[in-house]
Amino acid sequence: MTRKVPCAGIVVLDRVYEFDRLPLTPGKHIAKGYRENGGGMAATAAVAIAALGGDAPWHGRVGDDATGATLLGMLRRLGVGTAGATVVPGGKTPSAGITLDAQGERVLAVYPGANLPDDAPIPDEAVAGAGAVLADPRWVGGAERLFALAAARGIPRVLDAELGPSDILRRLAPQADHVVFSERGIVDFTGIEEPRTALAAAAAALRGTVAVTLGARGSLWWQDGAALHLPAPRVQARDTTGCGDVFHGAYALAIAEGAPVMRAARFATAAAALKAARGNGWEGMPDRAAVEALLREGWEA
Protein backbone atom coordinates (compact mmCIF):
# COMPACT_ATOMS: atom_id res chain seq x y z
CA MET A 1 0.00 0.00 0.00
CA THR A 2 1.21 3.48 -0.82
CA ARG A 3 -0.15 6.81 0.33
CA LYS A 4 1.64 8.96 -2.24
CA VAL A 5 -0.70 11.04 -4.41
CA PRO A 6 1.01 13.69 -6.58
CA CYS A 7 -1.36 16.57 -7.35
CA ALA A 8 -1.21 19.02 -10.28
CA GLY A 9 -3.24 22.19 -10.63
CA ILE A 10 -4.08 25.55 -9.19
CA VAL A 11 -3.31 27.22 -5.87
CA VAL A 12 -5.21 30.35 -4.80
CA LEU A 13 -5.06 32.82 -1.94
CA ASP A 14 -8.63 33.10 -0.61
CA ARG A 15 -9.63 36.41 0.96
CA VAL A 16 -12.76 35.59 2.95
CA TYR A 17 -15.32 38.18 4.11
CA GLU A 18 -17.91 36.92 6.60
CA PHE A 19 -21.53 38.12 6.79
CA ASP A 20 -24.68 36.96 8.55
CA ARG A 21 -26.35 37.00 5.10
CA LEU A 22 -24.77 37.21 1.69
CA PRO A 23 -25.00 40.77 0.26
CA LEU A 24 -27.44 40.75 -2.63
CA THR A 25 -27.42 44.39 -3.72
CA PRO A 26 -24.75 46.78 -5.02
CA GLY A 27 -23.20 49.15 -2.50
CA LYS A 28 -20.96 49.09 0.56
CA HIS A 29 -21.36 46.12 2.93
CA ILE A 30 -19.54 45.83 6.25
CA ALA A 31 -18.16 42.34 6.92
CA LYS A 32 -18.21 40.97 10.46
CA GLY A 33 -15.05 38.95 9.91
CA TYR A 34 -12.09 38.57 7.56
CA ARG A 35 -9.37 35.99 7.05
CA GLU A 36 -6.92 34.80 4.44
CA ASN A 37 -6.74 31.09 3.60
CA GLY A 38 -5.07 28.90 1.06
CA GLY A 39 -7.31 27.58 -1.70
CA GLY A 40 -7.36 26.16 -5.19
CA MET A 41 -8.56 22.74 -6.25
CA ALA A 42 -5.41 20.61 -6.50
CA ALA A 43 -3.60 22.47 -3.72
CA THR A 44 -6.51 22.04 -1.31
CA ALA A 45 -6.76 18.37 -2.24
CA ALA A 46 -3.04 18.02 -1.45
CA VAL A 47 -3.49 19.66 1.96
CA ALA A 48 -6.40 17.31 2.69
CA ILE A 49 -4.31 14.28 1.70
CA ALA A 50 -1.47 15.38 3.97
CA ALA A 51 -3.87 15.92 6.88
CA LEU A 52 -5.22 12.40 6.34
CA GLY A 53 -1.76 10.86 6.57
CA GLY A 54 -0.84 10.80 2.88
CA ASP A 55 2.11 12.11 0.91
CA ALA A 56 0.91 14.78 -1.52
CA PRO A 57 3.59 16.56 -3.54
CA TRP A 58 2.03 19.53 -5.33
CA HIS A 59 2.94 20.56 -8.88
CA GLY A 60 1.74 23.94 -10.05
CA ARG A 61 2.58 27.52 -10.90
CA VAL A 62 2.79 30.71 -8.88
CA GLY A 63 4.12 34.15 -9.66
CA ASP A 64 7.26 35.54 -8.06
CA ASP A 65 5.06 37.76 -5.91
CA ALA A 66 4.21 37.97 -2.22
CA THR A 67 1.02 35.97 -2.74
CA GLY A 68 2.92 33.07 -4.27
CA ALA A 69 5.54 33.07 -1.51
CA THR A 70 2.81 33.11 1.13
CA LEU A 71 1.00 30.14 -0.42
CA LEU A 72 4.14 28.03 -0.85
CA GLY A 73 5.02 28.67 2.78
CA MET A 74 1.53 27.62 3.88
CA LEU A 75 1.69 24.42 1.83
CA ARG A 76 5.05 23.44 3.30
CA ARG A 77 3.88 24.17 6.84
CA LEU A 78 0.90 21.86 6.32
CA GLY A 79 3.03 18.98 5.07
CA VAL A 80 2.67 19.37 1.30
CA GLY A 81 5.80 19.03 -0.82
CA THR A 82 6.45 22.04 -3.05
CA ALA A 83 9.62 20.96 -4.87
CA GLY A 84 7.46 20.61 -7.99
CA ALA A 85 6.23 24.19 -7.86
CA THR A 86 7.24 26.53 -10.69
CA VAL A 87 7.82 30.15 -9.66
CA VAL A 88 7.29 32.29 -12.77
CA PRO A 89 9.18 35.60 -13.03
CA GLY A 90 6.67 38.35 -13.69
CA GLY A 91 3.75 35.99 -13.08
CA LYS A 92 0.76 36.87 -10.91
CA THR A 93 -0.50 34.23 -8.47
CA PRO A 94 -4.23 33.40 -8.46
CA SER A 95 -6.42 34.87 -5.73
CA ALA A 96 -10.11 34.91 -4.83
CA GLY A 97 -12.55 37.13 -2.97
CA ILE A 98 -15.14 35.12 -1.04
CA THR A 99 -18.27 36.36 0.71
CA LEU A 100 -19.49 33.84 3.28
CA ASP A 101 -22.73 33.70 5.26
CA ALA A 102 -23.54 32.18 8.64
CA GLN A 103 -24.86 28.97 7.02
CA GLY A 104 -21.58 28.35 5.20
CA GLU A 105 -22.82 29.32 1.74
CA ARG A 106 -20.58 31.55 -0.31
CA VAL A 107 -20.00 33.55 -3.46
CA LEU A 108 -16.55 33.42 -5.07
CA ALA A 109 -14.84 35.89 -7.39
CA VAL A 110 -11.70 34.17 -8.69
CA TYR A 111 -8.73 35.84 -10.37
CA PRO A 112 -6.88 33.03 -12.19
CA GLY A 113 -3.53 34.79 -12.20
CA ALA A 114 -1.57 36.04 -15.18
CA ASN A 115 1.55 35.23 -17.19
CA LEU A 116 1.58 31.62 -15.96
CA PRO A 117 2.65 29.44 -18.92
CA ASP A 118 0.88 26.16 -19.61
CA ASP A 119 4.04 24.12 -20.24
CA ALA A 120 4.43 21.41 -17.63
CA PRO A 121 7.88 20.83 -16.13
CA ILE A 122 6.80 17.74 -14.19
CA PRO A 123 9.68 15.23 -14.17
CA ASP A 124 9.26 11.52 -14.92
CA GLU A 125 10.16 10.59 -11.35
CA ALA A 126 7.26 12.63 -9.93
CA VAL A 127 4.99 9.56 -10.04
CA ALA A 128 7.54 7.04 -8.75
CA GLY A 129 5.99 5.14 -5.85
CA ALA A 130 2.59 6.81 -6.29
CA GLY A 131 -0.66 4.93 -5.68
CA ALA A 132 -2.75 7.49 -7.57
CA VAL A 133 -2.47 10.98 -9.05
CA LEU A 134 -4.92 13.88 -9.02
CA ALA A 135 -5.27 16.87 -11.32
CA ASP A 136 -7.70 19.72 -11.89
CA PRO A 137 -8.68 21.49 -15.15
CA ARG A 138 -7.08 24.82 -14.21
CA TRP A 139 -3.64 23.74 -15.48
CA VAL A 140 -4.27 21.70 -18.59
CA GLY A 141 -0.62 21.09 -19.45
CA GLY A 142 0.12 19.91 -15.94
CA ALA A 143 -2.89 17.59 -15.85
CA GLU A 144 -1.99 16.02 -19.19
CA ARG A 145 1.64 15.55 -18.23
CA LEU A 146 0.80 13.98 -14.85
CA PHE A 147 -1.86 11.72 -16.37
CA ALA A 148 0.50 10.57 -19.13
CA LEU A 149 3.23 9.71 -16.61
CA ALA A 150 0.74 7.82 -14.45
CA ALA A 151 -0.86 5.97 -17.36
CA ALA A 152 2.54 4.71 -18.49
CA ARG A 153 2.96 3.06 -15.06
CA GLY A 154 -0.63 1.86 -14.63
CA ILE A 155 -1.29 4.33 -11.79
CA PRO A 156 -4.93 5.45 -11.22
CA ARG A 157 -5.70 8.97 -12.44
CA VAL A 158 -8.33 11.12 -10.68
CA LEU A 159 -9.73 14.24 -12.38
CA ASP A 160 -11.44 16.89 -10.25
CA ALA A 161 -13.90 17.82 -13.00
CA GLU A 162 -15.04 21.19 -11.68
CA LEU A 163 -16.77 23.96 -13.58
CA GLY A 164 -14.71 25.01 -16.58
CA PRO A 165 -14.79 25.39 -20.34
CA SER A 166 -16.47 22.32 -21.80
CA ASP A 167 -13.69 21.81 -24.34
CA ILE A 168 -11.13 21.49 -21.54
CA LEU A 169 -13.23 18.98 -19.60
CA ARG A 170 -13.80 16.97 -22.78
CA ARG A 171 -10.06 17.03 -23.42
CA LEU A 172 -9.00 15.93 -19.95
CA ALA A 173 -11.76 13.53 -18.87
CA PRO A 174 -10.82 10.71 -21.31
CA GLN A 175 -7.25 10.83 -19.95
CA ALA A 176 -8.43 9.94 -16.41
CA ASP A 177 -9.88 6.69 -15.16
CA HIS A 178 -11.70 8.27 -12.19
CA VAL A 179 -13.67 11.36 -13.27
CA VAL A 180 -15.53 12.99 -10.39
CA PHE A 181 -17.58 15.96 -11.58
CA SER A 182 -19.00 18.81 -9.56
CA GLU A 183 -22.69 19.45 -10.17
CA ARG A 184 -21.86 22.42 -12.39
CA GLY A 185 -18.96 20.59 -14.02
CA ILE A 186 -21.13 17.77 -15.32
CA VAL A 187 -23.54 20.30 -16.81
CA ASP A 188 -20.61 21.88 -18.65
CA PHE A 189 -19.50 18.46 -19.86
CA THR A 190 -22.88 17.12 -20.98
CA GLY A 191 -25.15 20.15 -21.38
CA ILE A 192 -27.70 18.32 -19.20
CA GLU A 193 -29.06 19.87 -16.00
CA GLU A 194 -30.62 16.83 -14.28
CA PRO A 195 -27.79 15.05 -12.43
CA ARG A 196 -28.83 11.42 -13.00
CA THR A 197 -29.42 11.96 -16.69
CA ALA A 198 -26.17 13.91 -16.97
CA LEU A 199 -24.28 11.14 -15.18
CA ALA A 200 -25.64 8.53 -17.56
CA ALA A 201 -24.53 10.63 -20.53
CA ALA A 202 -21.07 11.18 -19.06
CA ALA A 203 -20.68 7.48 -18.28
CA ALA A 204 -21.60 6.59 -21.86
CA ALA A 205 -18.84 8.89 -23.11
CA LEU A 206 -16.08 7.87 -20.69
CA ARG A 207 -14.31 4.77 -19.45
CA GLY A 208 -13.69 3.90 -15.83
CA THR A 209 -15.35 5.43 -12.77
CA VAL A 210 -17.68 8.41 -13.29
CA ALA A 211 -19.42 10.32 -10.50
CA VAL A 212 -20.92 13.68 -9.62
CA THR A 213 -20.86 15.39 -6.23
CA LEU A 214 -24.01 17.16 -5.06
CA GLY A 215 -22.87 19.02 -1.95
CA ALA A 216 -25.07 18.38 1.08
CA ARG A 217 -27.15 15.94 -1.03
CA GLY A 218 -24.19 13.57 -1.30
CA SER A 219 -23.02 12.14 -4.63
CA LEU A 220 -24.05 9.90 -7.52
CA TRP A 221 -21.85 7.06 -8.83
CA TRP A 222 -22.34 5.14 -12.06
CA GLN A 223 -22.32 1.52 -10.96
CA ASP A 224 -23.55 -1.52 -12.94
CA GLY A 225 -25.37 0.61 -15.49
CA ALA A 226 -27.24 2.83 -13.01
CA ALA A 227 -26.75 5.89 -10.82
CA LEU A 228 -26.11 4.90 -7.19
CA HIS A 229 -26.80 7.62 -4.63
CA LEU A 230 -24.40 7.97 -1.70
CA PRO A 231 -25.88 10.34 0.93
CA ALA A 232 -23.79 12.76 2.95
CA PRO A 233 -23.85 13.13 6.74
CA ARG A 234 -25.99 15.93 8.05
CA VAL A 235 -23.75 18.58 9.57
CA GLN A 236 -24.04 22.20 10.57
CA ALA A 237 -21.93 23.73 7.83
CA ARG A 238 -19.59 26.49 8.89
CA ASP A 239 -18.00 27.02 5.47
CA THR A 240 -18.43 24.91 2.32
CA THR A 241 -15.45 26.49 0.54
CA GLY A 242 -13.06 23.79 -0.61
CA CYS A 243 -15.22 20.86 0.47
CA GLY A 244 -15.34 19.47 -3.04
CA ASP A 245 -11.55 19.67 -3.24
CA VAL A 246 -11.26 17.82 0.07
CA PHE A 247 -13.62 15.18 -1.31
CA HIS A 248 -11.41 14.65 -4.35
CA GLY A 249 -8.22 14.52 -2.31
CA ALA A 250 -9.62 12.03 0.18
CA TYR A 251 -11.03 9.90 -2.64
CA ALA A 252 -7.68 9.82 -4.46
CA LEU A 253 -5.88 8.87 -1.25
CA ALA A 254 -8.28 5.99 -0.59
CA ILE A 255 -7.86 4.77 -4.17
CA ALA A 256 -4.07 4.95 -3.74
CA GLU A 257 -4.41 2.79 -0.63
CA GLY A 258 -6.30 0.15 -2.63
CA ALA A 259 -9.86 0.85 -1.47
CA PRO A 260 -12.74 -0.19 -3.78
CA VAL A 261 -14.55 2.72 -5.42
CA MET A 262 -17.56 2.92 -3.11
CA ARG A 263 -15.46 2.55 0.03
CA ALA A 264 -13.24 5.37 -1.25
CA ALA A 265 -16.35 7.42 -2.00
CA ARG A 266 -17.67 6.97 1.53
CA PHE A 267 -14.27 7.92 2.99
CA ALA A 268 -14.27 11.06 0.83
CA THR A 269 -17.85 11.90 1.85
CA ALA A 270 -16.96 11.77 5.54
CA ALA A 271 -13.87 13.93 5.02
CA ALA A 272 -15.80 16.58 3.07
CA ALA A 273 -18.62 16.70 5.64
CA LEU A 274 -16.17 17.21 8.49
CA LYS A 275 -14.46 19.97 6.52
CA ALA A 276 -17.81 21.74 6.00
CA ALA A 277 -18.51 21.59 9.73
CA ARG A 278 -15.06 22.88 10.68
CA GLY A 279 -14.53 25.60 8.08
CA ASN A 280 -11.34 27.62 8.64
CA GLY A 281 -9.74 26.95 5.27
CA TRP A 282 -6.67 24.75 5.13
CA GLU A 283 -6.37 24.97 8.91
CA GLY A 284 -9.69 23.16 9.33
CA MET A 285 -8.79 19.90 7.59
CA PRO A 286 -10.01 16.74 9.37
CA ASP A 287 -7.41 14.16 10.35
CA ARG A 288 -7.60 10.43 9.79
CA ALA A 289 -8.94 9.65 13.26
CA ALA A 290 -11.89 12.04 12.84
CA VAL A 291 -12.83 10.60 9.46
CA GLU A 292 -12.62 7.01 10.66
CA ALA A 293 -14.71 7.87 13.73
CA LEU A 294 -17.46 9.31 11.53
CA LEU A 295 -17.31 6.24 9.29
CA ARG A 296 -17.78 3.97 12.31
CA GLU A 297 -20.68 6.09 13.52
CA GLY A 298 -22.32 6.04 10.11
CA TRP A 299 -25.15 8.26 8.85
CA GLU A 300 -28.67 7.97 7.53
CA ALA A 301 -29.81 8.62 3.98
N, C-alpha and C positions, 0 to 999 in steps of 0.2 A: 504493500500500500504506500502511495506517495501523497503528500499534501501540497505539492508544488503546483501552483496555477498561475503562470505568467498572464498578465493582463495588458492589453493595448487599447489606448483610446484617450479620451479627454480628461483633463483636470481643470477645475473651476474654483475660483474664490467666490463663495456665496456671502453676500451682504444681506442679512436677514433683518427685516423690520417687523416688529410684533404689534398686532392690533387685537382688540376684542372682536371686531368684525372687519372683514376686508373692505377697504375703501372702494366705493362703486361709482363715485362721481369725480370729475376733474376738480382740482384745487389743492390747497395745502392740508395735509393730514398729519397729526402729531402721533408718532409711534410711542407705545408704552415701553418698548424694549428694543435693543439692537445688539447684534453679535455678528462676528465673522467666522465662517466655517469653511472647511474644505468641501468641495463637491466635484461633480463630474462623474459620468457613468462608470467608466472603467476604473478610475482612481478610487471612487467610493466602494466599488466591488472589491478592490484590492485591500482596502482598509478593513472591510468586513471579513474577508478571508483571513487576514492576519489576526483579527480579534478572536476568530473561531479556531485558532491554532494552526492555520495554514501558512504556507510560504508563498507570497504573492508579489514577485517582482513586477514593477510597473514600467511600461514602455510608452512614452508619449512625448509631447512637445510643450515647452513653455518658452516665453520670451526671456531675454536677459534683463528683466525688470524686477522691481521689488515684489510684485505679486507672485511671480514665478519662484523667486527665492523663498518667499514665505510658504508657498504650497509644498515645495520640495522638502523644506525643513519639517513641516507638519507630517508629511508622509513618512519620513525617516523616523520621527519620534514615535509614530504609531506602528512601527515594525514593518513598513513596506520598503522593499528595495528600490532604489532610484538610480542604480548604475545605468539602466537603460533609458534614462531620460535624455532628451536632446534639448539643450539650451540654445535658442536661436538668436544670434545677434540682431538687434533691431526688431525682434518679434514682440508682440503684445500678448500677454497671457489671458486666457478667457476668464470672464467674471460674470456674476449674475446678481441682480437685485431681486429679492424675494419679499413679498408681503405675506404675512402669516397670521391667521386668526386663532382664536382660543380653542377651536375644535381641531386644529392641526391642518386645515385646508390652506392652500397657498396659491399665489400667482407669481410666476417667474418671468423675468425679463433677462434673457441670456445674451451676452456679448461673446461671440465665439473666438475672439482673438483676431490677430492680424499678422500677416507676414510669416505664417507658420507653414513651411513647405510640406507637401504630401509624401515626399520620398521617405522611405522607411528603413532607417539604419538599425534593424533588429538582427543581431548576429545569429548564425546557425545554432550556436550552443545555448541560445536563450531557452530552448524547449528541452534541453537535456534533463532527464529525470522528472519531467512534468507528468502529472496524471491527467491533466486537462488544460486547455487554454481558454481565455475569454477575451472578446473584443467587442467594441461598440462601433456604431456607424459614423462617429464624428471624426475618425481618422481612417479613411478608407485604405490608404496605402499601408498603414500599420496593421489593420485587420487582415488584409490580404496576405501580407508577408507572414504574420503569425500563423494564420490558418494554413498556408502552404507548408511552412516548416512542420507544423503539427501533423498535417495529413501525410507527409512523407514518412513519419514515424508511427502512424496509426494512433495518434493521441486524440481524444475527443475534443471537439471544437464547439464552444458555446457562443452564440451571438446574442447580445442584448439588443433586440430589434425594437428600439424605441422610435418614437416619432422622427421622421426625417424624409427627405426626398424619396419618392417611391422608386426612382431609378437606382438609387444607392442601395436600398433594401433589397431590391430584386437582384442586384449585382452581388451582394454579400451573402444573402441567405443560402444560396445553393452551395456555398463554400463551407458552411457549417453543418454539423450533424445534430446539433441541439439548437433549435431556433425558438427563443422564448420572446414573443412579442409583448409590447405594452398594448393596452386597449386601443390607443390612438395609432400605434405602429401598425397593427394588423389592418386597420382601415386604410392606411396609406398603401400597404402592400397589396390588398385585395380590392379596395374600393367598396367594400361591403361593411355596413354599419353593425349589423346584428352579430354578436361575437361567435355564436355557435356556427352560423352559416359561414362567417369569415374564416373560422378555424378549419372547417371542412375544405374550403377553397384553397387555403394555404397548404394544408396537408396534401392535397392532390397535386400541388405544384412542387413540393419539396420532398426530399428523402429524410429519413431519420426522425427524431423527436421534434414535434411542433406543439407549441402551447401559447396561451395568451393569459397574461395576468390581468385581474379585474379589481385591484385595490382591495377594499374591505370585503368585497364579494368573493374573494379567493382567486381561483384560476381554473382554466379549462385546458385539458390535455387530450390530444388525439391518441386514443388507445383502441386497438382492435376495431378500427373503422367507425368509431363514434367519439363524441366529445364527453370526457369524464370530468365532472365538476369536483374540485377539491376546495372545500370551504376554508375560510381563514378564521382564526380565533377572534372573538370579540374583545376588543381592547378600547380603552379611552385614549384616543390618539392625541399626542402632544404636538407632533409635527410629522407629516407624511413625506417631507422632502427626502429624497434618496432611498426611500423604502424599496422601490423597484430595483435599484442598483444593488442593495443589500440582498434582495431575493436572488438576483442573478449570481452574485458572488458566492452566496451560500450554496446555491444549486451546483455551481461549477466545482466547488470544493467537495461536495458529497459525491459527485460523479468521479472526480479524481480519486477519491477513496474507494471507489468500486461499488457504490450504492446503486441499486436499481432505480429506474427513472422516478417512479412514484414515491419511493422512500426519499430520494433526493428532493423531490418537489415538496414533500411534507416538511423536511428539514428547513428548506428555504422559506416556506410559509411561516414557520415558527420564528425564524430569525427576523423576517421582515415585520411581523406583528410586534415583536419586542422592540424593534427599532422605532416603530410608529409610537409606541407607548412612552419610550424614553426621550425621543427627540434629541436635541443638543448636538446635531451634526455628527461629525466623525467621532466626537468624544462620547457619543451615546451608543456606540456599537455594543450589542449583546455579546457575551462570551459563550464558550462552548457549554459550560455548566448550566447557564440560564436557558439556552435553547433545548438542551436535553431534558431539563426539568419540565419545560412546557410540553415537550413531546410525550413524556411519561404521564403528565396530567391529562393530556388530550383536550379536545374541544368538540362541541356539537356543530352540526350543519346549520 
